[in-house]
């Protein structure tokens, strides 16, 4: 079976036919009624469209068709569907046909024997054991669907995060190139002043050391760019080095904070929570099946047989049989009771996993909201610091040229300015990353 982007988007944008009903599985933990912060803008079904970034859209579109993690998730879904189909077949009578031919050679004339038969068997599902198993496998299939949706959200978030880290590193490279030029100009200036007796050799060495420090940072950034490009190539299902990653190097305008809704809404939106819910339901069905397995089983069988010494008269002599078979477990060493207890423990584990997933889901949303808010303030603060450091550096350099300050002040101001400029770029990228985390935590795109 081949899956395309449209199938993934359907899983992302629409909840499955079986919605999560909190009446069936009560919420095992107390959740806050609402989140600490909410926005007024509803996130688009495809959350990455909020960034209005055509290059990002193309990367994610390609990943939804070709990412191997997603393809593997679809393979697991196919396996679950096949198991459910196999379980459903138990409600249908099984019919088998047989045909045989034999020849016996003795001193007497050769004897031929031909046989033909049909046999049917069917187990009456008196206690619902078979139906409970079928329902369990159907719920396993729904859980596998949620795995696909979860994988799609994770892959799209990883691509967006890697993409904007790549943009940040490309901007860092441009910034470092300009800083290298400034430092080289300063080395030339200090060298000239040294020749005029207005600077010391130590001034040249210190400025040269700062130049080499920035050059070293540039080498690290180049390596980071290559690593991130390789990471993006893998995420879109391509081998590193044979696919061209877009050359964009501008951050998007951060969209408004999306509506966070009620914390209880996460149960309907997040695929990991829906999966945990379906696991509880499946475990409950398996308890019912294990209990029913302790009761008698009634199966019916019917058969039609014929035999003849020649094919012409094969259909002349028929014999029909019908039988019922009642099997009741008497002594099994406690095996069936142990199986019931095992399934009850599995269900209890599923409930605890569900509770833990709920708490983590709320935590992830709240953490993303807190981190984004504080990071936004930090980005503004760093922007102010960069502006002030540039002014201070210009003033100190001017006073140094006129002999009013020593070179150590110039060097210190320049080092602070260049460090703040790099940190400011990193802060912008981290702000976008926290927004991606928020979209991911909210499972934006699922209605």
C-alpha positions in Angstrom: 0.0 0.0 0.0 1.3 3.4 -0.9 0.7 6.4 1.3 0.9 10.0 0.1 1.1 13.4 1.7 -2.7 13.7 1.5 -3.2 10.7 3.8 -0.8 12.2 6.4 -2.6 15.6 6.2 -5.9 13.9 6.8 -4.5 12.2 9.9 -3.1 15.5 11.1 -6.2 17.6 10.4 -9.1 15.3 11.3 -9.7 13.1 14.3 -10.4 9.5 13.7 -13.9 8.1 13.5 -13.7 6.9 17.1 -13.3 10.0 19.2 -12.0 9.9 22.7 -14.8 9.8 25.2 -13.8 10.8 28.7 -16.9 9.0 30.0 -15.4 5.7 28.9 -12.1 6.3 30.4 -12.2 8.9 33.2 -9.3 11.3 33.4 -7.0 9.7 36.0 -5.4 13.0 37.1 -6.7 16.5 37.8 -6.0 18.9 35.0 -6.0 22.7 35.1 -9.1 24.2 33.5 -7.0 26.3 31.2 -3.5 27.2 30.4 -1.6 30.2 31.8 -1.5 32.0 28.4 -3.6 31.9 25.3 -3.8 33.7 22.0 -6.6 34.9 19.8 -5.4 33.3 16.6 -6.3 29.8 15.6 -3.3 27.8 14.2 -3.8 26.6 10.7 -4.4 22.9 10.1 -0.8 22.6 8.9 0.8 24.6 11.7 4.0 25.3 9.8 2.1 27.5 7.3 1.8 30.1 10.1 5.5 31.0 9.5 4.7 31.9 5.9 8.0 30.3 4.8 7.8 28.8 1.3 11.1 27.0 1.7 10.0 25.4 4.9 6.7 24.4 3.3 8.5 22.6 0.5 10.8 20.7 2.9 7.9 19.5 5.0 5.8 18.6 1.9 8.7 16.4 0.7 9.1 14.8 4.1 5.4 13.9 4.3 5.9 11.9 1.1 9.4 10.5 1.6 10.5 10.5 5.2 11.4 6.9 6.2 10.2 7.3 9.8 6.8 8.1 8.5 6.8 5.3 6.0 7.8 2.9 8.8 4.9 4.2 10.9 2.5 3.5 8.0 4.0 -0.1 7.7 3.1 -0.6 11.4 -0.4 0.6 10.7 -0.7 -1.9 7.8 0.4 -4.6 10.2 -2.3 -3.6 12.7 -4.9 -3.5 10.0 -3.9 -7.0 8.9 -4.2 -8.4 12.4 -7.6 -6.8 12.8 -8.7 -8.4 9.5 -7.4 -11.7 10.6 -9.3 -11.5 14.0 -12.5 -10.6 12.2 -12.3 -13.8 10.1 -13.0 -15.8 13.3 -16.7 -14.8 13.1 -17.0 -16.4 9.7 -17.4 -20.2 9.3 -14.4 -21.9 7.9 -15.0 -24.2 4.9 -12.5 -26.6 3.5 -12.6 -28.9 0.5 -10.7 -32.1 -0.1 -10.2 -34.4 -3.0 -8.3 -37.7 -3.1 -7.4 -40.4 -5.6 -5.8 -43.7 -4.9 -4.9 -46.8 -6.9 -4.3 -50.3 -5.5 -2.5 -52.8 -7.7 -2.8 -56.5 -6.7 -3.1 -59.9 -8.5 -6.7 -59.0 -9.0 -7.8 -56.2 -11.3 -6.6 -52.7 -10.3 -8.8 -50.9 -7.8 -9.3 -47.2 -8.0 -10.7 -45.0 -5.2 -11.8 -41.4 -5.5 -13.0 -39.2 -2.6 -14.5 -35.7 -2.4 -15.5 -33.8 0.6 -16.5 -30.5 2.1 -16.1 -29.6 5.7 -17.3 -26.6 7.6 -16.6 -25.5 11.2 -17.8 -22.6 13.3 -17.4 -21.6 16.9 -20.5 -19.9 18.4 -19.3 -16.8 20.3 -21.5 -17.5 23.3 -19.7 -15.3 25.8 -18.3 -12.6 23.4 -14.7 -13.8 23.5 -14.2 -13.6 19.8 -15.9 -10.2 19.5 -13.8 -8.8 22.3 -10.6 -9.9 20.6 -11.8 -8.3 17.3 -12.6 -5.0 19.2 -9.2 -5.1 20.8 -7.4 -5.4 17.4 -9.6 -2.6 16.0 -8.5 -0.4 18.8 -4.9 -1.4 18.2 -5.4 -0.2 14.6 -6.7 3.2 15.9 -3.7 3.4 18.2 -1.4 2.7 15.2 -3.2 5.5 13.3 -2.3 7.9 16.1 1.3 6.7 15.9 1.4 7.8 12.3 -0.1 11.2 13.2 2.4 11.5 16.1 5.3 10.7 13.7 4.1 13.3 11.2 4.0 16.0 13.9 7.4 15.0 15.2 9.0 15.0 11.7 7.5 18.3 10.7 8.7 19.9 14.0 12.2 18.5 13.6 12.4 19.9 10.1 11.2 23.3 11.2 13.6 23.3 14.1 16.6 22.2 12.0 15.7 24.6 9.2 15.7 27.7 11.5 18.9 26.5 13.2 20.4 26.3 9.8 19.2 29.9 9.0 20.7 31.1 12.4 24.1 29.5 11.5 24.0 31.0 8.1 23.4 34.4 9.7 26.2 33.7 12.2 28.5 33.1 9.2 27.7 36.4 7.7 28.1 38.1 11.0 31.4 36.4 11.7 32.7 37.5 8.2 31.9 41.1 9.0 33.5 40.7 12.5 36.6 39.2 11.0 36.9 42.3 8.7 36.5 44.6 11.6 39.2 42.8 13.6 41.5 42.7 10.7 41.0 46.5 10.3 41.8 46.9 13.9 45.0 44.8 13.6 46.1 47.1 10.8 45.2 50.2 12.8 47.1 49.0 15.9 50.1 48.0 13.8 50.2 51.4 12.3 50.0 53.1 15.7 52.7 50.8 17.0 55.0 51.9 14.2 54.3 55.5 15.2 55.0 54.7 18.9 51.4 55.1 19.9 50.6 51.5 20.7 52.4 48.5 22.3 53.2 45.1 20.9 50.8 43.7 23.5 48.0 45.7 21.8 48.8 44.0 18.5 48.9 40.5 20.1 45.6 41.0 21.9 43.8 42.2 18.8 45.3 39.4 16.8 44.2 36.9 19.4 40.6 38.2 19.1 40.8 38.0 15.3 41.9 34.3 15.6 39.1 33.6 18.1 36.5 34.9 15.6 38.1 32.9 12.8 37.9 29.8 15.0 34.2 30.5 15.6 33.7 30.7 11.9 35.2 27.3 11.3 32.8 25.8 13.9 29.8 27.5 12.2 30.8 26.1 8.8 30.8 22.6 10.3 27.4 23.2 12.0 25.9 24.4 8.6 27.0 21.2 6.9 25.7 19.0 9.8 22.3 20.7 9.7 22.1 20.4 5.9 22.8 16.7 6.3 20.1 16.4 9.0 17.5 18.1 6.8 18.5 15.8 3.9 17.8 12.7 6.0 14.5 14.2 7.3 13.2 14.6 3.7 14.3 11.1 2.8 17.5 11.9 0.9 21.1 11.0 1.2 23.3 13.8 2.6 25.3 15.5 -0.1 23.1 14.8 -3.1 20.2 17.2 -2.4 20.3 21.0 -2.5 19.0 22.6 0.7 17.4 26.1 0.0 19.8 29.0 0.5 17.4 31.2 2.5 19.0 33.0 5.4 16.3 35.2 6.9 14.1 34.4 9.9 10.4 34.6 9.5 8.2 37.1 11.4 7.0 35.2 14.4 3.2 34.7 14.2 0.9 35.6 17.1 0.6 33.1 19.9 -2.1 30.5 18.9 -5.2 29.7 20.9 -4.2 27.2 23.5 -7.8 26.2 24.4 -8.6 24.2 27.5 -6.2 21.6 28.9 -8.8 18.9 28.4 -8.8 19.7 24.7 -5.4 18.1 24.5 -7.0 14.7 24.9 -8.8 15.1 21.6 -5.9 16.8 19.8 -2.6 15.1 20.8 -2.1 11.7 19.1 0.0 10.3 22.0 -2.9 10.9 24.4 -5.4 9.4 21.9 -3.1 6.4 21.5 -2.9 5.9 25.2 -6.7 6.1 25.4 -7.1 3.4 22.7 -4.5 1.2 24.5 -6.7 1.3 27.6 -9.8 0.4 25.7 -7.9 -2.5 23.9 -6.7 -3.8 27.2 -10.2 -3.7 28.6 -11.4 -5.8 25.7 -8.7 -8.3 26.2 -9.7 -8.7 29.9 -13.2 -9.5 28.6 -11.8 -12.0 26.2 -9.7 -13.7 28.9 -12.7 -14.0 31.2 -14.8 -15.4 28.4 -12.1 -18.0 27.7 -12.8 -19.6 31.1 -16.4 -20.6 30.0 -17.4 -23.5 27.8 -16.9 -23.3 24.0 -19.5 -24.6 21.6 -18.4 -25.3 18.1 -20.4 -26.7 15.2 -19.1 -28.8 12.3 -20.7 -30.2 9.2 -19.4 -32.2 6.4 -20.3 -33.8 3.1 -18.3 -36.7 1.8 -18.5 -39.1 -1.2 -16.3 -41.8 -2.6 -16.4 -43.9 -5.7 -14.2 -46.3 -7.7 -14.6 -44.1 -10.7 -15.0 -40.4 -11.4 -18.3 -40.9 -13.3 -20.2 -42.1 -10.2 -18.3 -39.9 -7.7 -21.4 -37.7 -7.2 -23.8 -40.5 -6.8 -23.1 -41.5 -3.2 -23.1 -38.7 -0.6 -22.9 -38.8 3.2 -23.6 -35.8 5.3 -22.7 -35.3 8.9 -23.4 -32.5 11.4 -22.0 -32.3 14.9 -21.8 -30.1 17.9 -18.8 -30.0 20.2 -19.0 -28.5 23.7 -15.6 -28.0 25.5 -15.5 -27.0 29.1 -12.2 -26.3 30.9 -12.0 -28.3 34.1 -8.4 -28.3 35.2 -5.8 -26.0 33.6 -3.5 -25.4 36.5 -4.8 -21.8 36.9 -3.6 -20.8 33.4 -6.8 -19.0 32.4 -7.1 -17.2 35.7 -3.5 -16.1 35.4 -4.2 -14.8 31.9 -7.1 -12.7 33.3 -4.8 -11.3 35.9 -2.1 -10.5 33.4 -4.5 -8.6 31.2 -5.8 -6.7 34.2 -2.2 -5.7 35.0 -1.8 -4.6 31.4 -4.9 -2.4 31.7 -3.7 -0.9 34.9 -0.3 -0.1 33.3 -2.1 1.5 30.3 -4.1 3.7 32.7 -0.9 4.8 34.5 0.8 5.5 31.1 -2.2 7.5 30.1 -2.0 9.6 33.4 1.7 10.2 32.9 1.1 11.2 29.3 -1.6 13.7 30.4 0.7 15.3 32.9 3.6 15.5 30.4 1.3 17.0 27.8 0.2 19.8 30.1 3.8 20.3 31.2 5.0 20.6 27.6 2.5 23.3 26.8 3.1 25.3 29.9 6.9 25.0 29.5 6.7 26.2 25.9 4.5 29.1 26.9 6.8 30.1 29.7 10.0 29.7 27.6 8.6 31.6 24.7 7.5 34.5 26.9 10.8 34.8 28.7 12.8 34.3 25.5 10.9 37.1 23.8 11.9 39.4 26.7 15.5 38.1 26.4 15.6 38.8 22.7 14.4 42.3 23.2 16.9 42.8 26.0 19.8 41.5 23.9 18.7 43.7 21.0 19.0 46.7 23.3 22.4 45.5 24.6 23.7 45.2 21.1 22.6 48.7 20.2 24.2 50.1 23.4 27.4 48.1 22.9 27.8 49.4 19.3 27.4 52.9 20.5 29.9 52.3 23.4 32.4 50.7 21.1 32.2 53.5 18.6 32.7 56.1 21.4 35.6 54.3 23.0 37.3 53.7 19.6 37.0 57.4 18.8 38.5 58.4 22.1 41.3 55.9 21.6 42.2 57.4 18.3 42.5 60.8 19.9 44.6 59.3 22.7 42.1 59.6 25.5 41.8 55.9 26.2 44.1 52.9 26.1 43.6 50.0 23.7 42.4 47.5 26.4 39.2 49.5 26.6 38.7 49.3 22.9 39.4 45.5 22.9 37.0 44.9 25.8 34.2 46.9 24.1 34.7 45.2 20.8 34.7 41.7 22.4 31.5 42.5 24.3 29.8 43.9 21.2 30.7 41.0 19.0 29.6 38.4 21.6 26.3 40.2 22.1 25.7 40.3 18.3 26.2 36.5 18.1 24.0 35.9 21.2 21.3 38.1 19.7 21.0 35.9 16.6 21.0 32.8 18.8 18.2 34.2 20.9 16.0 34.9 17.9 16.4 31.3 16.7 15.6 30.0 20.2 12.5 32.1 20.3 11.3 30.4 17.0 12.2 27.0 18.4 10.1 27.6 21.5 7.1 28.5 19.2 7.7 25.2 17.3 7.7 23.4 20.7 4.3 25.1 21.5 2.8 24.0 18.2 4.1 20.5 18.8 2.8 20.4 22.3 -0.6 21.6 21.3 -0.6 19.2 18.4 -1.8 22.1 16.3 -3.6 21.1 13.2 -5.8 18.6 14.8 -9.4 19.7 15.3 
